[in-house]
Amino acid sequence: MELLHLHASDFPTRHHFLSKTTTTTTTHQRLLSLFFPTRTTTRLTALRCSSPKACTVELPGGEKMVIKLVGAFNDLTERMKVLSTSSSGLLFKSLKLSIPVLQASPLTPDGRSPLSKALSIAVLLADLQMDAEVISAGILREVLEVRGLSLHEIRNQIGSSTAHLVHESLRVDSFASRVDILDDENAATLRKFCLTYYDIRALILDLVLKLDMMRHIGHLPRYQQQILSLQVMKIYAPLAYAVGTNYLSLELEDLSFRYLFPYSYLYVDTWLRSQETGGISIIDVYMDKLLQSLKNDTLLTELVEDISVKGRYKSRYSTMKKLLKDGRRPEDVNDVLGLRVVLNPKPGSNALEDGKRACYRAHEIIQSMWKEIPSRTKDYIARPKGNGYESLHMAVDVSDIGRTRPLMEIQIRTTEMDRLAVGGVASHSLYKAGLTDPEEAKRLKTIMVAAAELAALRLKDFPNANHKGVGFDQRDRVFRLLDKNGDGKISIEELTEVIEELGAPGEDAHDMMLLLDANSDGSLSSDEFHMFQKQVEMVRSLEDRDDEYKKILDEKLHMADESGLIQVFNKEFGNRLVSQ
């Protein structure tokens, strides 16, 4: 395990003499104090450090809020591929409005802070490439839940479009209560009703909220876990397929399966884990091996400009259905391991034909690597399905000497074939959602595309020469938003304004300026603010590592604690972190 070591030398060493004290401090001492403060009985406006490790300054509330604001904004916008100036402003404004409210709210029933919950939801939406309105609505939905703001106040302070999405997500959240018996027929009727009469973007927001709920329902009574899991399995997981968020659907299915049939889930999970060797995912080994072989083939690289290989284990729920519904033996579940090869042909007049040739060349390369099972090969490129689906399917035997493994299924397609298969009318996800009528599927896609285009038009979220994620310094976004008069520096007045908007006392801005203003000119330059953002990123990475290590240690050091001291410490430590 790679451990992260911190040294004072990791921080800059420019010197700065504070006007309010005779103590000389370096920039690394001032920045260390932002993240590793110790409690003091009085409010200090400057550092008093005998060494970089012995800072004794209290971190004022305003500075904490700015750190949370900058960190959350950077994390979200780095995940979004397209983000206009208006989108940046909307997201920044929503975070400024939400952070102080959620930070001051009591813990949620599952023991999390409301701010942590809201940001987890926002990250899921950003990873789905939802627009700033949907992400803002996801954050503000939690503000509404803690009664920090009313829907009317959200509309006045953020905008009617975001408020509409919050309201629509509340409507979607309650529509499952329209029937008393949740059988297959009623569930199908509810899904079609939802897809017809609700805003598609609000539906995706609600699906993310359902996923967040399912990840944290362990504290609920058993019967309530089962009721919620049944609703998710019957209604929301198929809806996730219908709107193209397949990975949401797979996790929703698996979590529902886990709480509805815990012992069955345990058996399937144990069997799937047995396909790993020494804790190393076999699918990752096969992905790397195949990608390297494809990239080393000169005939293939002449036809394409990019090659990607994606892998997955079959979901626990899908495996259960194969074993129980289809009556298969474990060794007959042939798609436990799956790879998808996506080839991007070089542009030109022959790109379409070159793409098909590349698919067949990749097929030949795979044949040379593993033993193909001819009876499992299906050529949907030469003979596309009726709905337009194109791909080349094959299955190979990847058993090792002395170790029999299930067959591995491989799909080979071009980027255009993949786009139509994953997001187009040909999508298998529409079938899984119960939309077998091609006209109905086409109508749904038209509605979804129209909603996305309308949002993009309103937010001006269109890529252009002056706005691209590649080559754009992400940290400039926050600096520009704080530099309201556009003079290239953040003045004390501008810093005071944002700190007061975060609900903290304005004098905190003076303390923060003293800590970050390296050249003592009374303002923050772009370089000085970037230095601050580097420290924010570093601390956020520490938090991520802590979560990662906690999970690993929990598995390796899990033991019965009859005294309950560990649980008591966890609760007290968690509460202390939230209150800071």
Buried (B, 14 or more C-beta within 10 A) or exposed (E): EEEEEEEEEEBBEEEBEBEEBEEEBBBBBBBBBBBBBEEEEEEBBBBBBEEBEEBBBBBBBBBBBBBBBBBBBBBBBBBBEBBBBEBBBBBBBBBBBBBBBBBEBEBBEBBBBBBBBBBBBBBBBBEBEBBBBBBBBBBBBBBBBBEBBEBEBBBEBBBEBBBBBBBBBBBBBEBBEEBEEBEEEBBBEBBBEBBEEBBBBBBBBBBBBBBBBBBBBEEBEEEEBBBBBBBBBBBBBBBBBBBBBBEBBBBBBBBBBBBBBEEBBEEBBEBBEEBBEEEEEBBEBBBEBBBEBBEEBEEBBEBBEEBBBBBBBBBBBBBBBBBEEEEBEBEEBBBBBBBBBBBBBBEEEEBEEBBBBBBEBBBEBBEEBBEBBEEBBBBBBEEBEEBBBBBBBBBBEBBEEEEEBBBBBBBBBBBBBBEBBBBBBBBBBBBBBBBEEBEBBBBBBEBBEEBBEEBBEBBEBEEEEEBEEEEEEBBBBBBBBBBEEEEEBBBBEBBBBBBBBBBBBBBBBBBBBBBBBBEEEEBBBBEBBBBBBBBBBBBBEEEEBEEEEEEEEEEEEEEEEEEEEEEEEEEEEBEEEBEE
